[in-house]
Amino acid sequence: MSKAFVAGTGMTAFGTFPERTGRDMFAEAGLAALDDAGVGPEDIDEVFYGNFVGTLAENQGHQGPLAAEALGTTAPSRRVESACASSGIAIRDAVRAVRTGEADVVVAGGMERMSNMGTAGATDGLARAADDLFEIRAGVTFPAAYALMARAYFDEFGGGPEDLAHIAVKNHDNALVNDHAHLQEEITVDDVLESPEIAAPLTLYDACPISDGAAALVLLSPSYAEEHGLDSGVAITGSGHGGDTMALQDRQSLATAPATRDAAEEAYDDAGIDPDDVGLVEVHDCFTIAEVLALEGLGLYSYGEAIGAARRGETGRDGDLPVNLSGGLKAKGHPVGATGAAQVAAVRNLLNGTHPRADAVDDDVTVGLAHNAGGTVASAAVHVLEVTR
């Protein structure tokens, strides 16, 4: 195991900004991360840029060089696409570049702009993360796909819509003080249950919004950080990547997430820790049921137990395992290509005390986890972050 120091983080606000360009938003996030890290564009060795539907939304391919140019560099760069896990996988690639010694200063992050496509256009674009032959052509949307997963979970393990509603309420509450959050709106369990049904048993408030935004990190090698006095006190010490079949019909169970399990096991082994060591988590809650599947796939709960965690208060700010203190995708927002980087940034800032919800993190918490999923968890990236001083 070797470390990649998270020296800087930067984010735009998440919301609807159809008038902005992707390169403009990534410039804002990336330059903020560089400033936070105390390094300049001339120091960058590589850029890893996560993006999913930019070819459609921006009418732009070959986006890696544009992302680098937005930061003021012509350093080698590439776009990484893995649906909603795009910047999670970009960060994994960046960690590898640092660990192998190929780079000392790397910018990893991502951007998505979807509001300019309209709801129908964004829905169509996002649907391309599913299997075209067996799902998209049959009319399956992601709300429908996650509704199938929720039904399968309820059938296999129990629970119901009210349990999911508590997750939505918790994450909205966490987002209230997050100025970058798309939905700074307090809601109740009844609000969730009474909101319009989008795909039974999921309602509107079980789903994350369609968001625009960008997020970026600056990763440093330990030698570079020491030489330049840039030890941020938090490093990525474990990284994992898991996969599964694209189409739900090919899976043995719709009630579990093997890609998350595999990515988590790899990340834990990489960092030399166990699930019991984790003190806070940012998970991919594109729908409320996704938070349940993530917590169980990560080994933080046994199968069938995470469904009631929010209702019992265990994953709230005062619980034993705070989950999605940023507001999660559910309320912070989900600009697809930026989400994985935003999650890692949130964990880093929660651990070093600079996040608005850092007061919910106990002083003895030194390990956090970020979980980013693509599609219906056909791909997953998990990163372990640890306090290093």
C-alpha positions as CSV (number, residue, x, y, z in Angstrom):
1,M,0.0,0.0,0.0
2,S,1.2,3.5,-0.8
3,K,-0.5,6.8,-0.3
4,A,-1.8,9.5,-2.7
5,F,-2.2,12.7,-0.7
6,V,-5.4,14.6,-1.4
7,A,-3.8,18.0,-1.3
8,G,-6.7,20.0,-2.7
9,T,-10.3,19.9,-3.5
10,G,-12.6,22.2,-5.5
11,M,-16.3,22.2,-6.6
12,T,-18.8,24.3,-8.3
13,A,-22.2,24.6,-6.8
14,F,-24.4,21.8,-8.1
15,G,-27.7,22.8,-9.7
16,T,-29.1,23.8,-13.1
17,F,-26.8,26.0,-15.1
18,P,-27.7,25.5,-18.8
19,E,-26.0,28.7,-19.8
20,R,-22.5,27.5,-18.6
21,T,-20.2,25.3,-20.6
22,G,-18.6,22.2,-19.2
23,R,-15.0,23.6,-19.6
24,D,-16.0,26.7,-17.7
25,M,-17.4,24.6,-14.8
26,F,-14.4,22.3,-14.7
27,A,-12.0,25.3,-14.7
28,E,-13.8,26.7,-11.7
29,A,-13.5,23.4,-9.8
30,G,-10.0,22.5,-10.9
31,L,-8.5,25.9,-10.3
32,A,-10.0,26.0,-6.8
33,A,-8.4,22.6,-6.1
34,L,-5.0,23.8,-7.3
35,D,-5.3,26.8,-5.1
36,D,-6.3,24.7,-2.1
37,A,-3.3,22.4,-2.8
38,G,-0.9,25.3,-3.2
39,V,0.3,24.2,-6.6
40,G,0.0,25.8,-10.0
41,P,-1.0,24.6,-13.5
42,E,2.7,24.3,-14.4
43,D,3.2,21.6,-11.8
44,I,0.5,19.3,-13.2
45,D,1.9,16.0,-14.6
46,E,-1.4,14.5,-15.8
47,V,-5.2,15.2,-15.8
48,F,-7.9,12.5,-15.5
49,Y,-11.3,13.8,-16.4
50,G,-14.6,12.0,-15.8
51,N,-17.6,12.6,-18.0
52,F,-20.5,10.6,-19.3
53,V,-22.8,12.4,-21.7
54,G,-20.7,15.3,-22.8
55,T,-20.6,14.0,-26.4
56,L,-24.3,14.6,-26.5
57,A,-24.8,17.5,-24.1
58,E,-21.7,19.5,-25.2
59,N,-21.5,18.2,-28.8
60,Q,-17.9,17.6,-27.9
61,G,-15.6,14.6,-28.1
62,H,-11.9,14.4,-27.2
63,Q,-12.6,16.3,-24.0
64,G,-9.4,15.4,-22.1
65,P,-7.3,18.1,-23.7
66,L,-10.1,20.6,-23.2
67,A,-10.2,19.8,-19.5
68,A,-6.5,20.3,-19.2
69,E,-6.6,23.5,-21.1
70,A,-9.3,24.8,-18.8
71,L,-6.7,24.4,-16.0
72,G,-4.1,26.3,-17.9
73,T,-1.9,23.3,-18.8
74,T,-1.2,21.1,-21.8
75,A,-0.2,18.1,-19.6
76,P,-1.2,14.7,-20.9
77,S,-4.9,14.2,-20.2
78,R,-7.8,11.8,-20.9
79,R,-11.5,11.5,-20.5
80,V,-12.6,8.6,-18.4
81,E,-16.2,7.3,-19.0
82,S,-17.9,4.8,-16.7
83,A,-21.4,6.2,-16.6
84,C,-22.1,7.6,-13.1
85,A,-18.8,6.2,-11.8
86,S,-16.7,8.2,-14.4
87,S,-14.8,10.4,-12.0
88,G,-14.5,7.6,-9.4
89,I,-12.7,5.6,-12.0
90,A,-10.7,8.7,-13.0
91,I,-9.5,9.0,-9.4
92,R,-8.5,5.3,-9.4
93,D,-6.4,5.9,-12.5
94,A,-4.9,9.0,-10.9
95,V,-4.0,7.0,-7.8
96,R,-2.3,4.4,-9.9
97,A,-0.3,7.1,-11.7
98,V,0.9,8.5,-8.4
99,R,1.7,5.1,-7.0
100,T,3.7,3.9,-9.9
101,G,5.9,7.0,-9.8
102,E,4.7,8.1,-13.2
103,A,3.3,11.3,-11.8
104,D,3.8,13.5,-8.7
105,V,1.0,16.0,-9.3
106,V,-2.3,14.8,-10.8
107,V,-5.7,16.5,-11.2
108,A,-8.6,14.1,-11.1
109,G,-12.2,15.1,-11.3
110,G,-15.2,15.4,-13.6
111,M,-18.0,17.4,-14.9
112,E,-21.5,17.0,-16.2
113,R,-24.0,19.4,-17.8
114,M,-27.4,18.0,-18.5
115,S,-30.0,20.6,-17.8
116,N,-29.5,22.2,-21.2
117,M,-30.8,18.9,-22.7
118,G,-34.2,19.2,-21.0
119,T,-35.7,16.4,-18.9
120,A,-36.4,14.1,-21.8
121,G,-33.0,14.6,-23.3
122,A,-31.2,14.1,-20.0
123,T,-33.3,11.0,-19.3
124,D,-32.4,9.6,-22.8
125,G,-28.7,10.3,-22.2
126,L,-28.6,8.7,-18.8
127,A,-30.4,5.7,-20.1
128,R,-27.4,4.9,-22.2
129,A,-25.7,3.6,-19.1
130,A,-28.1,0.6,-19.4
131,D,-28.0,-2.3,-21.9
132,D,-29.3,-1.0,-25.2
133,L,-30.3,-4.4,-26.6
134,F,-32.1,-5.8,-23.6
135,E,-33.2,-2.7,-21.6
136,I,-33.2,0.6,-23.4
137,R,-35.1,-0.7,-26.4
138,A,-37.6,-2.3,-24.0
139,G,-38.3,1.2,-22.5
140,V,-36.5,0.6,-19.2
141,T,-35.5,3.9,-17.5
142,F,-33.3,4.2,-14.4
143,P,-36.2,5.0,-12.1
144,A,-37.8,1.8,-13.4
145,A,-34.6,-0.2,-13.0
146,Y,-34.0,0.9,-9.4
147,A,-37.7,0.3,-8.7
148,L,-37.2,-3.3,-9.8
149,M,-34.2,-3.5,-7.4
150,A,-36.3,-2.1,-4.6
151,R,-39.0,-4.6,-5.1
152,A,-36.5,-7.4,-5.2
153,Y,-35.0,-6.2,-2.0
154,F,-38.3,-5.9,-0.2
155,D,-39.3,-9.4,-1.4
156,E,-36.0,-10.9,-0.3
157,F,-35.2,-9.0,2.9
158,G,-38.3,-7.0,3.9
159,G,-38.7,-3.3,4.5
160,G,-40.8,-0.8,2.6
161,P,-41.3,2.7,1.3
162,E,-41.2,4.3,4.7
163,D,-37.8,3.0,5.4
164,L,-36.6,4.6,2.1
165,A,-38.3,7.8,3.0
166,H,-36.2,8.1,6.2
167,I,-33.1,8.0,3.9
168,A,-34.3,10.9,1.8
169,V,-35.2,12.9,4.9
170,K,-31.7,12.3,6.4
171,N,-29.8,13.3,3.3
172,H,-31.9,16.4,2.7
173,D,-31.3,17.4,6.3
174,N,-27.5,16.9,5.8
175,A,-27.6,19.2,2.7
176,L,-29.2,22.1,4.5
177,V,-25.8,23.7,5.4
178,N,-24.0,22.6,2.2
179,D,-23.8,25.7,0.0
180,H,-22.8,23.5,-3.0
181,A,-25.9,21.4,-2.7
182,H,-28.6,21.4,-5.4
183,L,-31.5,20.8,-3.0
184,Q,-31.2,22.7,0.3
185,E,-34.7,21.8,1.2
186,E,-36.0,20.2,4.4
187,I,-38.5,17.4,3.9
188,T,-40.5,15.0,6.0
189,V,-41.3,11.3,5.7
190,D,-44.8,12.2,4.7
191,D,-43.5,14.5,2.0
192,V,-41.6,11.6,0.5
193,L,-44.5,9.1,0.7
194,E,-47.0,11.6,-0.7
195,S,-44.8,12.9,-3.6
196,P,-45.7,11.7,-7.1
197,E,-44.9,8.1,-7.9
198,I,-42.3,7.8,-10.6
199,A,-41.9,4.0,-10.6
200,A,-43.5,2.0,-7.8
201,P,-42.4,1.8,-5.1
202,L,-40.2,4.9,-5.7
203,T,-41.6,8.4,-5.5
204,L,-40.1,11.7,-6.7
205,Y,-38.4,12.3,-3.4
206,D,-36.7,8.9,-3.6
207,A,-34.7,10.1,-6.6
208,C,-31.8,12.5,-7.0
209,P,-32.2,15.6,-9.2
210,I,-30.7,16.1,-12.7
211,S,-27.8,18.3,-11.9
212,D,-25.0,20.3,-13.5
213,G,-21.6,20.8,-11.9
214,A,-17.9,19.9,-11.6
215,A,-15.6,18.7,-8.9
216,A,-11.8,18.1,-8.8
217,L,-9.0,16.9,-6.6
218,V,-5.2,17.4,-6.6
219,L,-3.4,14.2,-5.7
220,L,0.3,14.3,-4.7
221,S,2.9,11.6,-4.3
222,P,4.3,11.3,-0.7
223,S,7.8,12.4,-1.9
224,Y,6.5,15.5,-3.6
225,A,4.2,16.4,-0.7
226,E,7.1,16.1,1.8
227,E,9.6,18.0,-0.4
228,H,7.2,20.9,-0.9
229,G,5.6,20.9,2.6
230,L,2.2,20.1,1.2
231,D,1.0,17.3,3.4
232,S,-2.7,17.9,3.7
233,G,-3.1,15.3,6.4
234,V,-5.5,13.1,4.4
235,A,-4.5,10.5,1.8
236,I,-6.2,7.8,-0.3
237,T,-4.8,4.6,1.0
238,G,-7.0,2.1,-0.7
239,S,-8.7,1.9,-4.1
240,G,-11.0,-0.8,-5.6
241,H,-12.9,-1.4,-8.8
242,G,-15.7,-3.9,-9.2
243,G,-18.0,-4.9,-12.1
244,D,-21.2,-6.8,-12.9
245,T,-23.4,-7.5,-15.9
246,M,-25.0,-4.6,-17.6
247,A,-28.5,-6.0,-17.9
248,L,-30.4,-6.7,-14.7
249,Q,-31.9,-9.9,-16.3
250,D,-28.4,-11.5,-16.3
251,R,-27.9,-11.1,-12.5
252,Q,-28.5,-13.8,-10.0
253,S,-30.1,-11.3,-7.6
254,L,-31.4,-7.7,-8.0
255,A,-31.3,-7.2,-4.2
256,T,-27.5,-7.1,-3.9
257,A,-24.6,-5.2,-5.5
258,P,-21.7,-7.6,-6.2
259,A,-19.7,-4.8,-8.0
260,T,-19.7,-2.8,-4.8
261,R,-18.7,-5.8,-2.7
262,D,-15.8,-6.6,-5.0
263,A,-14.6,-3.0,-5.1
264,A,-14.9,-2.7,-1.4
265,E,-13.0,-5.9,-0.7
266,E,-10.2,-4.7,-3.0
267,A,-10.0,-1.3,-1.4
268,Y,-10.0,-2.7,2.2
269,D,-7.3,-5.1,1.3
270,D,-5.3,-2.3,-0.4
271,A,-5.5,-0.1,2.6
272,G,-5.1,-2.8,5.2
273,I,-8.3,-2.1,7.0
274,D,-11.6,-3.8,7.8
275,P,-15.2,-2.4,7.4
276,D,-15.2,-1.9,11.2
277,D,-12.5,0.7,10.9
278,V,-14.7,3.0,8.7
279,G,-16.1,6.0,10.6
280,L,-18.0,7.9,7.9
281,V,-19.2,7.1,4.4
282,E,-20.3,8.9,1.2
283,V,-22.2,6.4,-0.9
284,H,-23.9,6.5,-4.3
285,D,-27.6,7.2,-3.5
286,C,-29.0,8.1,-6.9
287,F,-32.2,6.5,-5.5
288,T,-32.8,5.9,-1.8
289,I,-32.7,2.1,-2.4
290,A,-29.2,2.6,-3.8
291,E,-27.9,3.7,-0.3
292,V,-29.2,0.5,1.2
293,L,-27.5,-1.7,-1.5
294,A,-24.3,0.3,-1.1
295,L,-24.1,-0.1,2.7
296,E,-24.6,-3.8,2.5
297,G,-22.3,-4.3,-0.5
298,L,-19.6,-2.4,1.4
299,G,-19.8,-4.8,4.3
300,L,-20.9,-2.1,6.7
301,Y,-24.2,-3.9,7.3
302,S,-25.3,-7.5,6.9
303,Y,-27.7,-8.2,4.0
304,G,-31.2,-7.2,5.0
305,E,-30.1,-4.8,7.8
306,A,-29.3,-1.5,6.1
307,I,-32.9,-0.9,5.1
308,G,-33.8,0.3,8.6
309,A,-30.6,2.0,9.4
310,A,-31.8,5.6,8.7
311,R,-35.1,5.0,10.4
312,R,-33.2,3.7,13.5
313,G,-30.9,6.8,13.4
314,E,-27.7,4.8,12.9
315,T,-26.6,6.6,9.7
316,G,-27.7,10.1,10.8
317,R,-25.4,12.8,12.0
318,D,-25.6,11.5,15.6
319,G,-25.4,7.9,14.6
320,D,-22.6,5.4,14.9
321,L,-21.9,5.6,11.1
322,P,-22.8,9.0,9.5
323,V,-23.7,8.4,5.9
324,N,-23.8,11.1,3.2
325,L,-23.1,14.1,5.4
326,S,-22.8,16.1,2.2
327,G,-26.4,15.4,1.4
328,G,-25.5,12.6,-1.0
329,L,-26.6,12.5,-4.6
330,K,-30.1,12.7,-3.3
331,A,-29.8,16.3,-2.1
332,K,-26.3,17.5,-2.9
333,G,-27.1,16.6,-6.5
334,H,-25.8,14.3,-9.2
335,P,-23.8,15.9,-12.1
336,V,-22.9,12.4,-13.2
337,G,-19.3,12.9,-14.3
338,A,-18.5,15.0,-11.2
339,T,-20.1,12.8,-8.5
340,G,-17.2,10.4,-7.7
341,A,-14.8,13.3,-7.2
342,A,-17.3,15.2,-5.1
343,Q,-17.7,12.2,-2.8
344,V,-14.0,11.9,-2.3
345,A,-13.7,15.6,-1.8
346,A,-16.4,15.5,0.9
347,V,-14.7,12.6,2.7
348,R,-11.4,14.4,2.7
349,N,-12.9,17.6,3.9
350,L,-15.0,15.9,6.6
351,L,-11.8,14.2,7.9
352,N,-9.7,17.4,8.0
353,G,-12.5,19.5,9.5
354,T,-13.2,21.8,6.6
355,H,-16.6,20.5,5.5
356,P,-19.8,22.3,6.9
357,R,-20.9,19.0,8.5
358,A,-17.5,18.2,10.0
359,D,-18.9,18.8,13.5
360,A,-20.8,15.5,13.1
361,V,-17.5,13.6,12.8
362,D,-16.2,12.3,16.1
363,D,-12.6,13.3,17.0
364,D,-11.5,9.6,16.9
365,V,-12.7,9.0,13.3
366,T,-9.6,8.6,11.1
367,V,-11.0,6.5,8.2
368,G,-13.6,7.5,5.6
369,L,-15.0,5.7,2.5
370,A,-16.3,7.0,-0.8
371,H,-18.4,4.7,-3.0
372,N,-19.3,5.6,-6.6
373,A,-21.5,3.4,-8.8
374,G,-22.2,3.3,-12.6
375,G,-25.6,2.5,-14.0
376,T,-27.4,-0.1,-12.0
377,V,-24.1,-0.8,-10.3
378,A,-22.6,-2.6,-13.3
379,S,-19.4,-0.8,-12.2
380,A,-18.3,0.6,-8.8
381,A,-15.3,2.4,-7.4
382,V,-14.4,2.5,-3.8
383,H,-11.8,4.6,-2.1
384,V,-10.5,4.5,1.4
385,L,-9.2,7.9,2.9
386,E,-7.2,8.1,6.1
387,V,-5.9,10.8,8.3
388,T,-2.2,10.7,8.1
389,R,-1.1,12.8,11.1
